[in-house]
Amino acid sequence: ARFAGKEAVGQAIGSGVFFTWREIEIAGRPKPVVTLSGRTKAWAERVGAGRIELSMTHSRDLATAVAIVADA
């Protein structure tokens, strides 16, 4: 689910999947907290991305995530 979360965050900030996976950190339970670093953080600041809300779910075979980015 965290992999799906990272992909959702990348798409939500408009970088698609062109980011380094280690630059998006997802931590915390039950509410995941997203922390950006490096080039991904710089990109988010450049496009005016603010707080990132993330929802993730998974089963044994499937995982999905939705990320919503607020304006800065």
C-alpha positions in Angstrom: 0.0 0.0 0.0 2.9 2.4 0.7 4.2 1.9 -2.8 0.8 2.8 -4.2 0.8 5.8 -1.8 4.1 7.0 -3.2 2.8 6.7 -6.8 -0.4 8.5 -5.9 1.6 11.4 -4.3 3.8 11.7 -7.3 0.8 11.9 -9.6 -1.0 14.4 -7.3 1.9 16.8 -7.4 2.1 16.5 -11.1 5.5 14.8 -11.5 3.9 11.5 -12.5 6.2 8.7 -11.7 9.4 10.7 -12.5 10.6 11.0 -8.9 13.0 9.1 -6.7 11.0 6.6 -4.5 13.2 7.5 -1.5 12.2 11.1 -1.7 8.6 10.4 -0.7 8.3 9.0 2.8 5.0 7.7 4.2 4.9 7.1 7.9 2.3 6.8 10.7 -0.7 4.8 11.6 -3.7 4.9 11.3 -3.4 8.3 9.5 -0.4 8.3 7.0 1.8 11.4 7.0 3.7 12.3 3.8 7.1 13.9 3.9 9.0 15.0 0.8 12.7 15.5 0.3 15.2 16.3 -2.5 14.1 17.0 -6.0 10.6 15.9 -5.3 10.2 18.5 -2.5 11.7 21.1 -4.7 9.2 20.2 -7.5 6.3 20.4 -5.0 7.4 23.8 -3.9 7.8 25.0 -7.5 4.3 24.0 -8.4 2.8 25.4 -5.2 1.8 22.2 -3.6 0.8 22.5 0.1 -0.4 19.9 2.5 -0.8 16.3 1.1 -3.6 14.1 2.4 -3.2 10.4 1.7 -5.6 7.5 2.0 -4.4 3.9 1.5 -6.0 0.5 1.6 -5.0 -3.0 0.7 -6.0 -6.6 0.7 -3.8 -9.7 0.2 -3.6 -9.2 -3.6 -4.4 -5.5 -4.2 -3.5 -2.1 -3.0 -4.8 1.4 -3.8 -4.1 4.9 -2.6 -5.6 8.4 -3.2 -3.6 11.6 -2.6 -5.0 15.1 -2.5 -2.8 18.1 -2.5 -3.9 21.4 -1.1 -2.7 24.7 -2.5 0.2 26.2 -0.5 
